[in-house]
Amino acid sequence: MKTKYFSIFIGFIFLAGMFTACEDFLEVEPTTAVSDDAIYGDHEGVVNALNGAWALVGSGNLHAGTSIFHSDLVANAGEMEWIGTFIQYRQYNWKSMDPNDGNVAAKWNVSYKAIDMVNNVLNSLDVVNEDHLDRIEGEARFIRGILYFELVRFYGLPYNLGPANPGVPLILTPTAGITEDNYPERASVGDVFDQVIIDLETARNKLANVGTGAGANGGRATSSTSAAFLSRVHLAKGNWQEAAEFANIVIDNFGGHDALHDTPLAAFNNDSYTSEDVFMINQNATSNAGQANAGIATFFASLDGMGRGDVYLSNAYFDMFDPDDLRIQVTEDEGITDISDVPTMVYVGVGTDRGNEMTSKWGKHDANINVIRLAEMILTRAEANYRNGSAIGADPLDDINAIRTRANAGAEWTSLDLDMIREERFRELSFEGHALHDMRRFHGSTVAPTGSPYEGETIHWDDHRLVLPIPQREIDVNHNLEQNEGY
């Protein structure tokens, strides 16, 4: 029988062939497509394929764009106002996603293309030079781990609803052997989480010798970044001790509370790694996702010649903060031409849809993209320790107060509860892709906005409308895939 490839992988060979070897391992340049054998036949080809997978991880459809604002839009309960014209993004805000939506499919397709690349890399380690072997295997495992974590969080129900619920197809070998006779089914949420932990633990061990601090290994995966994602994974599973332990490893490797910037603003719109940057997407003027439709700066900025100004901050957002908190101070200056002109965390937009109050977190299209910051790890350690009744690395109250003191958020707290922890995570990490996942973990809810088919309805954390649909094209092609409830 003639082989028919699973549609999520159509074109992956072309994408892998877009990246060619350079003297510097980290350089990625476009070239013409080459054959599968040429890609994975020698050390140089494997390195190029790994470069290609990294480029996809840093695309607007993943960690440089939609992984951030899809979470914020789906969980938005009125803290930000959506005024963009793209119907697909409006549907996320409405909690009424469409299985035929190209953005729903793009996240899925790009993730699986990158996964197939690293599966081929892992299948070709016998041609890799010995002195690069651990690093290449570690980076490939890291990419596969974080992408499956991303897929299962968006396309599956949360882990705390039961690990037996359907997750996503778990494909751990090259797709060349997949035919219509053995199309993959959806693995369980629990099985996907188990594989994510295996991959990230392996990555952590393989990358033990590439450095542990900010920007180590050229800004790619390290044992510290692997530990940071493991902390996220265990937090999502409710493994509080493990979440605290892995967060503590990262915090120690980065210098503890003293490594936090003097102000919250200093963590954003940077061209290089800083003391607070655990994992970032490296960008530059010629290689960035910021000017694409799905780019994070395009989505959030309203500056001179840059950004669509799709969302702005509402009164409900400001009501969450103490008036003197640095995280809500606003710059009103019609002469702003660049984010470097803005000394505060909020500014009044001067570009498209001007006049609204905009976050300053994403104001430079070619700046590095923050994926995990030290502040997140400190807040995670605090939450996990509080839930666990422990003080691994620090007392939870000390961690929370370190974040609040940096932000000039008022008097130090002398007591703590889960609502206070969740609210402080929101204040510190808003518009960084945590909203949906935090809402689920804290068993919160959102409200469907004006215009939604469910307008005014309270939608709770366990509702199927907060889960992305499996792309309809995948359902049509793969008879073994089942659609999520409600689609």
N, C-alpha and C positions, 0 to 999 in steps of 0.2 A: 504494500500500500504506500502511496506517495505520502511523505511526511507533510503535515500542516502544522506550522508553529503557532503556539499560543500567542494571541494578538498583543499581549502586553510586551512582547519582546520584538515585535516587528521593528526593524531598523536598528537594532542594537549594534549590529556589526558596523553599520555606517557610523554610528556615534562613536564606537570605540576607535574606528579608523581616523577620526578627526584629530587625534592627538598623537604627535610624533615625538621622538626622543630629542633631548637637548642635553648639553653638557651639565647643566644644573638640573638635578632631579625634579625640582619644584616648578620648573618652567613648563607651561602648557601652550602650545601653538597649534593652529589649525593646519591640516595638510589634506591630501586626497585620501579617499577610502582605500583600504588594502584588504587582502583576504584574511580570513579567520586564522589560517595557518601562520601567516606572517605576523599577525598580532601577537599570538601567544607562543611562537616557535622559539624565541630566545629571550634572554634577560631584558634586552632593550625593549622588545615588544610588550613584555609583561609590565614593565615600568610605565610604558605609554598607556596601556589599558588602565592601570591604576590611576594615572593622571586623569584619564577620561572619567573614571568613576568619581574622583574628587570634584571635577568640574560640575558634574550633575548634582552632587550633594550641595554645592554652592550656588545652584541655579535658583531663579525666582520661584520655581515650583516646589522648592524644598526649603532649606534652612536660610536662604536669603530672601524669602518672601512669604509664600502662602502658609508655611508651617507656623508663622507668627500670626498673621492676621486672620487666617481661617479660624484659629482657636479663639481669638478675641471677638470676631464677629458672631460666631455661633453662640458664645456665652454672653454676649453683650446684653445687659439688662437696663440699658439707658445711660450708662456712664459715658458713652460716646454716641455721637449722632452720625448716621450714615447719609451722605448726600451725593455719593458717586453715581455715575450713570450706567455702570456695568451691571446688568441684570443678574449675572451669576453671583457676584459678591453680595448684591442686595438679598438674594435668596438665602445666603448664609445668615445674614442678619435677621431675616424673617423666620429662620428655622424651617425652611421649606425647600431643601435642596433637591435638585433634579438629577436622576441617574444619567441623563443624556448631556449634562453640563460638561463642557470641555475642561473646566478647571478641576472638577471632581476626577475626571479621567487623567488629567495631566499629572497630578500628584502620584497617582497609582502607576502610570506608565513610566514616568521618569525614575521612580523608586525601583521598579523591577528591572529596568534597563541597567541601572547602576548595580543592583544585586547580581544580575547575570554577568556583568563585567568582573565583579570580584569573585564570583563563583569560578569563572574561567581562570582568573589569576590564581586562586587557591588550587585549581586543578593542574596548574602549570608550574608549581614551585620547583619541580625537578630541573628546570632550566635557569633558575635564578642563581646569581652569584652568591656564594656562601656568606660573604660578609654583609650582604643585604637581605638575607633570607628572613631573619626574625622580624626585621622592620616591615618588609613587604607583606608578610603573612599577618603581622599585627595590624597594619593599617587596613588590609582587606577585611579582616575579621571585625574591626572597629566599624567600618562603613556598613557592613551587612547588619551588625547588631543595632546601630542607631537607626537604620532605615526600617528594619522590621519593628522596632519600638515605635517609630513614627506611624507606620502603617496600621499596626494593631490598635494604637490609641485613637486614630481617626475613623477607621473603618470597622472597628469592633466595639462591643459594649465594654465598659470599664471592668477591670479585673475583679473589683470588689463586688460585682454582680454575679460572679461565678466563673471559674476558669474553664468550665466545659462549654461556654458559649462559643459560637463560631468566630474565629479571628480572620486571618488572611491565609492564602496559600503559602506554605512554607517550602521554598525551593532552595535546596542547598547544593545542587550540582548544575553544570551548564545545561542550557535548555535544548541543546541539539537533539537530545533523546526524547523530547516531549512530542507526542503525536496526539491525534484526536482520540486514540485508544487509551491514552493514559494522562489526559488533562488533569491537573491537580485539583483536589478539593480544598476547601478552607480548613486549615488546621484549627484546633481550639485555641482560645485566648491563652490558656495555660501553657500549651505546647509552644506557642510563639514566644511567650515570656521566658520560658525555660531556655529556648535557643538563643534569645537575646543575651541572657546572662552567661551562657556558655561562650558565646562569641566575645563579649566584652571582658570576661575573665581571662580568656585566652589572649586577647589583645593586650590586656594589662600586663600579663606575664611576658609576652613577646617583646613589648616595648619598654621593658624595664631599664634599658641602657641608652635611651635617646634623650634623656633629660626629663625634668618634672615641672619646671616653672613656666611662667608666661612666655609663649612664643617658642618653646622647645620643639625640636623636630620640624623647624620651619613653619610652625603654626598648625601642623597636622596632629594626628593622634599621638598621645603619649600615655604612660601609665596613669598620670593625673587625670587626663580627659576621660580615659576609660573609667576611672573610679568615679568621676563626676556623673557620667551617664548611669553607672551602676547605682549611684545614690538615687537618681531619678527613678530608675526601674523599681528599686526596692520600696521607695516611697509610694509609688503607684500600686504596689502589691500589698502595702500595709506591713511590710517587714521593717518595723521601726528601728530596731537595733542595727540592722545592716545598713539602712539608709543613713543613720547617724554616723556609723563607723566609716563608711566610704566618704561622706561629706567631710568628716574630720581629717581624713588622709589628705584630701584636696586642700583644705584650709591650712593645714600644717605645711604642705608643700609650697603654698603661695604666701606664707608669712603672717597668717592670722589676721586679726582685726586691724593691725597696723598697716596692712597692705591696702586697705580701702582708701580710695581717693578722698581728698579733703571735702569735695562736694559731689553730689550725685551726677551732676552734668558732665564731670570730667571722664566718666566712663564711656561716653558716646561720641560718635562721629570722629573716631581716631583713624589715622592711616597706618598705625603700627600697634603692636601689642603693648599693653600697659600692665601694671602690677595687679589689676583686678580682673584681667581677661583670662578666664580658664579655657574656653574654646570659642574661636571666632571663625567666620568665613573671611579669608583674605581676599580683598578686592584691590583693584587699581584703576587708573583712568581708562585703560583699554580693555580690561577684563572685569566686568562687574554686571550685576543683575539690577542695579539701582535704577536704570533708565528703561527697563522693560515694563510692560503692563503689570506684571506680577511682582515687580521689584518693590522692596519695602519702603524705600524713600519715595518712589513714585506714588505710592498709596497714601502715605502719611504727610508728606510735605506740602506746604503752600508758600513757596519762595520765588524769588525773581527768576523766571525761566525754568523752574524745576518743581515737579510734583503736581498731582491732580487735586490735592486737598480733599480727598474722598471722605475723611472722617475728622470730626473735631470734638473737643471735650465739652461735656454738658455741665450744667450746674450740679447735677448729682455726683459727678466726678469730684468737683472741688469740695463738695460737702463732706467728703471722706477724710479731709485733712485738717490739721491745725492751721490757722491762718498764717503763721510764720514759717510753716514747713517749706523748705527750699524746693520741694518737688512740685509746688503749685505756684511759684512766683512767675509773673507774666511780664514779658517785654512787649511794649506797644511802641513801635517805631516804623513808620512808613518808609524809612530809608534803608531798611534791611535789604541787602543784596545776597547775603550768604549766611549759612548757619553759624559761621564764626562771628557774626555780628550780634548773636543772641547770647546774653550772659545768664539766661535763666532756663528752667526746664520747660517753660511754656512760652509761646509767642503768638502774637496776633498775625495771622497769615497775610502775606503781601502779594501772593501769586494767584493761582486759580482758586476760585471761591474764597477770595480774600475777606478779611474781617472777622474770621472765626478763630477761636483759641486752639492752637495746635501743639502737640507734643514736640519737644526738641530732640527726642531720642533718635529720630530717623530723619536727618536733614541734609545728608550728603550722599549723593548717589554712588560714589566710589569709595566711601569709608568702609572699614571692616565692619562686619555684621556680628554683633554680640549674640552668641547662642547660649553660653553659660558664663555667668559672672560670679566672682567671689561672693558678692552679696547674696546671690541665690543659695550658694552652698551654706552660708551662715544661717540663713533663714530656714533652710532644710534641716540643718543640724538641730536648730532650736525646736522646730516642730516635731521631728522624730524623737528627740530626747524627751520632750514634754509628753508625747503620747506613750513613750516607753517607760516613763518614770525614772529616767537616767540622766547623767550629766557627762556623757562621753565628750571629752575635749573642753567643754564649758557648760556652765549652767544655762538653761534655755533663756532665762531672763537677761543674762549678760549678753547673749548673742542678739536678742531683739533690741536691747538698748544700744548696742554698738551701731546698728543700722539707724535707729531713730536719732541718736546723737549726731551722727554724720549729717542727717537731713534737717537738723534743727527742729525736730518734731515736737518739742515741748519737754516737760519734766520727765525724768527717767521713770519708767514704770516700776512698781514695787510688787506687783502680782500679775498673773498671766492666766489666760484661758484660751481655748481653741478659736473662739471668735476673734479675739484680739490678734492671734497669730495669723489667721486668714486675712484679716483686714490689713495687717502690716505687709504681708506678702503682696496684696493688691496694690498698696501704695508704692511699694518699691519696684515691683516687677510688672506693672501695667504696661500693655502694648509690647510685651516681649514674648507672647505666645503661651502664657501660663493659664489664662482665664478659664478655658474649658476644662483642663485637666485638674485645676484646683477646685473648681466648682464640683466636679464629680467626687473628688477625694473628701471634700468637706460636706457632701450631701446637700449642696445648695440648689438654687433654682434660678431661672431667668424668666423674663416676660417678653412675649412676642410683641414687636413694636407696631406702630401704625402702618397700615398697608399690608401687613402679613395676613395670610389666610387664617391665622390663629390670633389675630390682633387682641391684645389685652390678656391672653391666656397665660397663666403661670405654668412653665414647663420645668419639671423637676429633673434632677441630675441623672436619673436612670431612664429617661424617656428616649425612645428610639429616634425621635426627631433631632437629637443632638449627635447622632451617628451618621457619618457620610454614607451615601449609598454606594454599593459596588457599581463601577461604571457599567452602563447598560451594554456596551459593546462586548465587555468581557462575559457577561451573562449570555449574550447571543452566541458567542463563539464557543464558550466552554460550558458544556452541558452538565458538568460536575459542580459548578458554582451555584450557590444559593444566594438570593438577594437578601439584604437586611429587611427587617420588619418595617412595614409602612411604605415601601417603595414598590 
